[in-house]
Amino acid sequence: MKFEFNKEEFESLMKLVYWGNWMANANKSGDKIDKYEFVKNKVFLKADEAGLGDYISTKNGEIHVTQKFEEETDINEIHDEYDEDTFWGELADRLAMKEFMKTYSSEEIKLMSMEERVEKSREFFEKYEEEIRNNGLDKIELVKGI
């Protein structure tokens, strides 16, 4: 199999591979998922052929993107935007699920259809989503002793 990319397309491929590998391996404390590291390395080793050799470096036998790659592309901006959106969505979702579980007993939840569960939990999610959109973390507090 053979693919051909122009310089701009290859830069996009590098970003996609970087994000995919980051998603799979960023939180691994030990062994990384080798198959993703392998593909990342295989793609990054072709960067020079695409005229993007200054976007990668090799350190201790590992291939990494350079600071130039991070500064000259939108890789960090898109990553930051993803993290920001994920944080707020997860926060609203988890607060909503907590309130849903406090509002309904496990027996009541078991008797609900999936549609009913989704509908009822969605009401809580929308409440928290609006609160967070309007106030961020300003009104969220940890209450001790409960």
Steps between C-alpha positions, in 0.01 A plus 500: 500500500631844413371845586623829365471826691600854428674694779178644645327162497797333666498764773133419558586130513772571755250686717244221479760238586632716784151547648405135456817377665466760773142388569608137523821547698505832685368364828693176495732487799681194374502331167364693207282331241772392263292478183414870522856601583614293201264675260590841644869428448443366150314817398735740677803340337358607163474865606834586345385369161197730525719801575402495867813348652539795736171395664647181649799410712642179637597484866610184679380294205148651513352723234326816619353813349712809543418829662489646149217258412310608811557871432441509124192279484163516672567172682490650850206731436285214377616280787423774754157556347429126522610489866288803585187362335556156651549640850178701503297221338631239743442728797137562402447132423643376829315757710179412317552127555570558868176696540307245295622220729409703811155583364395149397550178690673210332161325490338797323784513251469126428132549418570783254532430131825608342319790334361614834844480665655702222220758510512542880879513518504745207297746707774501765773526236334800339466669839871458574603584147314832522641573846854433383450700181375798701732481801789265431630372832398813695202337673638148533627425848613198694278463804677320783328273747226372274 
